């Protein structure tokens, strides 16, 4: 078994700093990163940093691609009924079950209820996200409706004035349209 990377043994605060620096430096400048770590009392080779940075960059790219694909999927196929969220919960439950079967885990040492509780929490999060999304969509639609009525009242008032409608007539027309708000 290969020895554990020195990067993984760094103190947590230094690991957070390293991750931020890798992103900030575009996953390059490993010689300087090794020197910066050395100045902070940690000796990690540039090769070890490069191996770690390459894996980290690959995971970030995968996450970014997954996020973009999920966004494109949601844009292409709106999911008001949250079927995608339900599918994720179902897949997570199946995955947990499969892992338990593959790993030959001693059921006495694993709290299966805790695993399924986590899956249930994912489901709750999905429902909360769906409610939030619907509320935001309703606010956007209401704002668009209000703006359309205001624009219609403005246009009707201007047209009424151009056609010689009295000021009180224009105001009555505008009030009738705005009364729909």
N, C-alpha and C positions, 0 to 999 in steps of 0.2 A: 504494500500500500504506500502510495506517495505521501511524503510529509505534507502537512497542512501549510498552505500559503501564509507567509508572514503578514500579508495584508489583512487576513482574517483574524490575526491575533492582536491587531492594533487596538489601543484603547478606543472605546466607542466615539468619544468626541473627536479624536484624530481620524477615525474612519469616516465620520460625517464630513469633516473638513476635506479629506482626500476625495470623496465622491463629488463634492461640490467643485473642487479644483479640476477634476477630470472633465466634468461637463464644461466648466468655464474655459478650460484650455483646449477644448475640442478633441479630447482623447489623444493628446500629443504632449511633447515637452517632458517626457519621462525622466530624462537626465536631471532636469531642474527639479522635478517633483521629488526624486530620490534625494537630492541635495537639501530640499526644503524639509523633508522628513528627518533627514540626518540632523539638521539644525534644531529640530524639535525633540531630539533624543532617540529617534527610531531609525534603525538601519534596515532598509528594504531596497533590494537591487532594482535597477531600472527594468531588468527583464521580468522580475516578479510583478512590478507595477504594470508593465505592458501586458502581461498575461491577464492580470486582473482587469485592467482597463478595457482590453479587447472583449472579454466576456460581458463586462458591464455595458459597453457600447452596443453589443449585440442584443442584450436584453432590452435596452432602451429603445433600439430600433424596432424590435418585435412589439413592444408595448405601444409605441407610436403608431405602427402599422395596424395593430389590432384596434386601437382607438379610432383611427381614421376609417377603417373598414366598418366598425360598428356605427360610426356617425353616418357613413354613406348608406349603410343598410337601413338605419332608422329614417333617413331622409327619403330613401327610395320606397320604403314600405312602412308608413306610420303604424305604430303598434298601440292603438288606444286600449286594446284589451290586454295589453302587456303579455302577449303570448311568448315573446322573447324572454321576458323575465321568468315566466313560468318554466320555460324550457331550460333556462340556466339553473334554476333550482333543481329541476328534475335531473339534469346532467350532473350537477354537483353531488346530489344524493347517490346517483349511480356510480360516480367516480369514487366516492368515499367507500361505498360498498365493495367496489372492485379492488381498491387498494387494500382494504381489510382482508379480502380473499387472497390477493397476490402476496401480500407480505407475511402471511401466515402469523398474524399477530395473535398473541395470547389474549383471548377475550377478557380474561381476568385482569389484565394489566391496562386495558384501554377502556375508557368510559365512552361507550357507543352512544349513550344518551347525549353526552356532550357534543359529539360529532353531529348528531341529528338536530340538536338544539342550534348549532351554528348554521346548519342548512335552513332551519326555520327563520333565523335572524336574517338570512339573505332574502328570504321570501318577504319578510316584513319590510325590509329596505326597499324592495322592488315596489311594494304597494305604496309606500310613502312617496317614492319617486314618481309613481304614476299620478297620485293625487296632486303633487306639486306641479307636475307637467300640465295636468288638466286645468289647474287654477291659473297658471301663467297664460295658457292658451286662451282661457275665458277673458282674462284681463286685456290681452292683446286684441281680441275680437271686439270687446266693449269699447276700447279706445278707438279702434278703427271705425266702428259704427258711429260713435260720438263725433269724430272728425268728419265723417261723410255728411252727417246731418248739419254740422256747422258750415261746411262748404256749400251744401245745398241752400241753406238759409241765406248765406252771403250772396250766392249767385242769384237767387230769387229776388233778393232785395235790390241788387244792381239792375237786373232786368226790369223789375217793376218801376224803378226810378226812370230808366230809359224810355219806358212806355208811358210815362206821365202819371203813374200812380202817385197818389198823395203820400206825404210822409207818414200819416197815420195808417194808410193802407199798406205801405211797405213794412211798417213795424208790426202790423197785424199778421201779415204774411210770414215774416220772420219768426214771430212768436208762435204761430201755428206749427211751423216746421220744427222749431227748437222745443216745442212742447212734447215732441216725441222722445226727448232725451230722458 
